[in-house]
Amino acid sequence: MGRLTTHVLDTASGLPAAGLTARLVRIGPDGDATPIKTVVTNDDGRVDAPILDGDAMTVGTYELRFEAGSYLRAAGHALPEPAFLDVIPIRFGIADPGRHYHVPLLLSPYGYSTYRGS
């Protein structure tokens, strides 16, 4: 059964990014964004349940919008105003809804990276 998951690590502190809000939207053919779900990471930087699974997993283009600025401030990182990174959008496609799509985020106040995880 397919599912969508995420894991966020705060590379500046070397800890999981607990309490980070992420919003999943579906991107339509004309570029419009339809909100699907809002999740918050747990103490391990993960979400307690898949963001999408079962019948909710459909072929299409999606975007996870990680609210990095809010998280970094709450975690005690000193940020300028405005922050260099505030909302980090990661756009990706689901081509096979029967597969596991894992979208991890490695985060610091001035950079981030992602990859297709397992």
Backbone hydrogen bonds in HBPLUS format (Angstrom, degrees):
<---DONOR---> <-ACCEPTOR-->    atom                        ^
c    i                          cat <-CA-CA->   ^        H-A-AA   ^      H-
h    n   atom  resd res      DA  || num        DHA   H-A  angle D-A-AA Bond
n    s   type  num  typ     dist DA aas  dist angle  dist       angle   num
A0003-ARG N   A0099-ARG O   3.21 MM  96  6.67 141.5  2.36 126.4 131.6     1
A0101-TYR N   A0003-ARG O   2.81 MM  98  6.15 170.1  1.82 168.9 171.9     2
A0004-LEU N   A0052-LEU O   2.88 MM  48  5.02 151.7  1.96 142.6 142.3     3
A0051-ILE N   A0004-LEU O   2.75 MM  47  5.39 146.0  1.86 161.8 167.0     4
A0005-THR N   A0101-TYR O   2.93 MM  96  6.44 153.9  2.00 153.8 161.5     5
A0103-VAL N   A0005-THR O   2.92 MM  98  6.31 165.8  1.94 151.1 151.1     6
A0105-LEU N   A0007-HIS O   2.88 MM  98  6.30 157.4  1.93 156.3 159.7     7
A0008-VAL N   A0045-GLY O   2.80 MM  37  4.97 161.3  1.84 138.4 144.2     8
A0017-ALA N   A0008-VAL O   2.93 MM   9  5.41 177.1  1.93 137.5 136.5     9
A0009-LEU N   A0105-LEU O   2.94 MM  96  6.39 159.4  1.98 162.9 169.7    10
A0107-LEU N   A0009-LEU O   2.83 MM  98  6.04 173.8  1.84 173.3 175.4    11
A0010-ASP N   A0015-LEU O   2.77 MM   5  5.39 159.8  1.81 167.0 172.2    12
A0013-SER N   A0010-ASP O   3.26 MM   3  5.69 134.4  2.48 105.7 115.9    13
A0014-GLY N   A0010-ASP O   2.81 MM   4  5.78 134.3  2.02 145.9 160.7    14
A0015-LEU N   A0010-ASP O   3.26 MM   5  5.39 136.8  2.46 145.8 145.8    15
A0011-THR N   A0107-LEU O   2.71 MM  96  5.63 137.3  1.89 144.7 158.6    16
A0018-ALA N   A0016-PRO O   3.14 MM   2  5.82 122.1  2.50 106.6  90.9    17
A0019-GLY N   A0041-THR O   3.01 MM  22  5.02 159.3  2.05 120.1 125.4    18
A0041-THR N   A0020-LEU O   2.95 MM  21  5.30 156.7  2.01 138.6 144.6    19
A0067-GLU N   A0021-THR O   2.91 MM  46  5.56 175.8  1.92 173.3 172.2    20
A0022-ALA N   A0039-VAL O   2.89 MM  17  5.40 162.2  1.92 151.8 155.3    21
A0039-VAL N   A0022-ALA O   2.87 MM  17  5.40 168.3  1.88 163.7 167.8    22
A0023-ARG N   A0065-ARG O   2.99 MM  42  5.05 155.4  2.05 127.6 134.2    23
A0065-ARG N   A0023-ARG O   2.81 MM  42  5.05 162.8  1.84 143.7 149.7    24
A0024-LEU N   A0037-LYS O   2.75 MM  13  5.22 170.8  1.76 166.7 169.3    25
A0036-ILE N   A0024-LEU O   2.83 MM  12  5.49 160.9  1.87 158.9 153.2    26
A0037-LYS N   A0024-LEU O   3.32 MM  13  5.22 159.4  2.36 132.4 136.9    27
A0025-VAL N   A0063-GLU O   2.93 MM  38  5.32 157.1  1.98 150.8 158.5    28
A0063-GLU N   A0025-VAL O   2.89 MM  38  5.32 148.1  1.99 153.3 155.0    29
A0026-ARG N   A0034-THR O   2.87 MM   8  5.11 159.5  1.91 140.4 144.2    30
A0034-THR N   A0026-ARG O   2.85 MM   8  5.11 165.9  1.87 148.8 152.8    31
A0027-ILE N   A0061-THR O   2.80 MM  34  5.34 164.9  1.82 139.9 144.6    32
A0028-GLY N   A0032-ASP O   2.77 MM   4  5.21 167.3  1.79 157.0 161.0    33
A0031-GLY N   A0028-GLY O   2.91 MM   3  5.13 162.2  1.94 114.8 118.7    34
A0042-ASN N   A0046-ARG O   2.56 MM   4  5.44 160.1  1.59 160.7 165.2    35
A0045-GLY N   A0042-ASN O   2.90 MM   3  5.24 163.1  1.93 118.5 121.3    36
A0056-ALA N   A0053-ASP O   3.08 MM   3  5.49 141.1  2.24 142.9 137.8    37
A0057-MET N   A0054-GLY O   3.14 MM   3  5.78 159.0  2.18 115.8 121.7    38
A0060-GLY N   A0094-ILE O   3.02 MM  34  5.39 151.8  2.11 138.9 146.2    39
A0094-ILE N   A0060-GLY O   2.82 MM  34  5.39 167.5  1.84 165.3 169.7    40
A0062-TYR N   A0092-PHE O   2.82 MM  30  5.51 175.2  1.82 175.0 176.3    41
A0092-PHE N   A0062-TYR O   2.93 MM  30  5.51 158.0  1.98 144.6 151.5    42
A0064-LEU N   A0090-ILE O   2.99 MM  26  5.28 157.4  2.04 144.4 144.3    43
A0090-ILE N   A0064-LEU O   2.88 MM  26  5.28 158.4  1.92 147.1 154.3    44
A0066-PHE N   A0088-ILE O   2.90 MM  22  5.01 160.4  1.94 145.1 139.6    45
A0068-ALA N   A0066-PHE O   2.95 MM   2  5.57 131.4  2.19 106.1  91.6    46
A0088-ILE N   A0066-PHE O   2.82 MM  22  5.01 163.0  1.85 148.2 151.5    47
A0071-TYR N   A0067-GLU O   3.29 MM   4  6.50 162.5  2.32 146.1 151.3    48
A0068-ALA N   A0086-ASP O   2.80 MM  18  5.23 106.8  2.34 153.0 172.5    49
A0072-LEU N   A0068-ALA O   2.78 MM   4  5.95 174.3  1.79 165.6 166.6    50
A0069-GLY N   A0086-ASP O   2.83 MM  17  4.08 162.4  1.86 122.2 126.0    51
A0073-ARG N   A0069-GLY O   3.02 MM   4  6.18 163.3  2.05 151.8 155.8    52
A0074-ALA N   A0070-SER O   3.07 MM   4  6.21 166.8  2.09 148.0 152.0    53
A0075-ALA N   A0071-TYR O   2.84 MM   4  6.07 140.9  2.00 150.4 162.6    54
A0077-HIS N   A0072-LEU O   2.99 MM   5  5.42 154.6  2.05 165.3 157.8    55
A0076-GLY N   A0073-ARG O   3.00 MM   3  5.25 159.3  2.05 108.5 114.8    56
A0099-ARG N   A0096-ASP O   3.01 MM   3  5.78 169.4  2.02 130.9 132.1    57
A0117-GLY N   A0102-HIS O   2.89 MM  15  4.80 155.9  1.95 145.6 144.9    58
A0106-LEU N   A0113-SER O   2.93 MM   7  5.25 169.4  1.95 157.1 159.2    59
A0113-SER N   A0106-LEU O   2.99 MM   7  5.25 142.7  2.13 139.8 149.3    60
A0108-SER N   A0111-GLY O   2.91 MM   3  5.35 136.6  2.11 175.3 169.5    61
